[in-house]
Amino acid sequence: MQFSLGDVIVSMFWFMLLFAWIWLLIAILSDIFRDHGMSGWGKAGWTLFIIAVPWLGALVYLIARGSSMNERARQQALRQEEQMRQYVRDVAPPVTSTSAELAKLADLHQRGVLDAAEYAQAKAGVLAGTPSPAGLAPADDTQPGASQPGTTPRQPV
């Protein structure tokens, strides 16, 4: 069986239309079930109408509810974006400025928690934009002479 170039182009055209039709039906059905203002019977009626008479059902749905369909999709996208932003805010470490980190290091050095070599190394790391090694910049609530579990207290030099 031989196919001419015209046959291939026509077949591709029909396949594209079939793909677009399936996409449209999925979009309409998802919009029907996304709408919180529509009753269950309304959802069942639209679904039955689209399944029983697909071309007419899709056309009538797009005419009757097409503008609100776009608004519901927009609201869903905004909700998802806000949820993602909230998730990032929850899991991301707080951003501190270089000056705030230098002030913390200076305070730790003055309280005797960091000696001069550790302070210089941590300060160089902050100024270079790299995080300081673990243990060089303890949390703010560490007091000189106070021990944390599993550590020995440092004595001021």
N, C-alpha and C positions, 0 to 999 in steps of 0.2 A: 504494500500500500504506500503510495507516495503522497507527500504533503507539499503543496506549493507554499511559497512565502506568504501569500495571501491567506491561506488556511491557517498557518501558524499565527499570523497577526490576529485573525478573527478569534482563534482559540484563546489567545492571551487576553484579548479584550473581554470575552465571556468569563474567563477565570477571574479577571480583575473585578468584573461586576459581581460575580458570586461572592468573592472575598469581601467587597464593600457591603453587600447585602447582609452577610453574616455579621459583619462588624456593626452595622446599623441596628440589627435586631438585638445584639448583645447590649449595645448602648441604650436602646429603648427599654429593654427589660431591666437592666440595672438601674435606670432612672426611675422606673415604676416602683421598684422595691426600695430605693433610696429615699423616696418622698415620704416624710413622716406625717404630712398633712392629709394624705390620702388614706381612706379607710381600707380595711382588708377586703371588703366586697368590691371596692373600686379597683384595687390592685388585681383581684381575681377577674373582674370584667375586662379590664384592659389586656391582661395576659391572654385570656380566652379569645378576645377579638383579634389580637395579633397572631395567635396560633391558628385560628380558624380561617381568617381571611388576611393573610400576611401583607400583601401589597396595600390593600385598602386600609387595614389596621395601622400599618406604619405611617401611611400618608396622613390619615386622620389624627393620629397621635402627634405627629410633628406639627401639624397645623394648629391643633388645639392646645398643646402643651410645650411646643418647641422653645418658646422664650423662657419659660420657667425651668426647662430642662437645663439650659445653660447656667442659670442662676444657681441651681442645686449643685451642679458640677463645680462651679466657682466656690461655693460655700464649703464643699467637701475638701477642695484643694487648700483653702485657707485653714480649715480645721487641722488637716494633716500637717501643714507647714508649722502651725502653732505647736502641735504636739511634738514635732521634731525639734523645734527651738527649745521647748521646755525640757525635753530629754537631754539635749546638749548642755543646757544650763545645769541640769542635775548631775550629770556625770563628768563634766569638764572641770579640771582644777581651776580655782580662782586665779585670775590673772593679776599679778602684782607688778608694780612698776620697778624700774631699776633703783630709783631713789628710795623706795620703801624697803627693798631688799638690803640696800646699803645701810639704811638706818637700823634695820634689825641686826645686821652684822656688827655695827658699831656698838649697839646696846649690849649684844652678847659679849663683845670684847671688853667693854667697860665693866660688865658684871663678873668677868673672869671665867666665863664659860668657854671662850675661845682664847688660846694663847696667840702671841704675835704671828707665828708662822701660819697657824690655821686661819687666822683673820686675813692675812695677806693673800693666802691661796684662795680663800672663799671670795674675797673682794675682787681678785683678778678674774675669777670665774664669772662673777656677776657682771663685771664690766665687759668681759668677752662675749657674754650672752649665753654661756653654758651653765647648766645647773651645777651647784656645788656638790662635791662628793657626799655620800650619805654619812651622817654623823658629824659633819662640820658645822652645820647650822641647825641646831635643835629647835624645837617648837618654842614659841614665846613664853609658855608657862614654865619653862625650866628655870629654876632658881639655882644660883651657885650653892653648892653643898647639898642640894636635894638630889636624891638618887632615884633613878627610874628602875623598874624591875629588871634585874639581870645586869645592872651596871654599877660601877663604883662611883661615888661622888668625886668631882674634880675639885682640886684645891686651887684657889687663886694664886697666881705666880707673883 
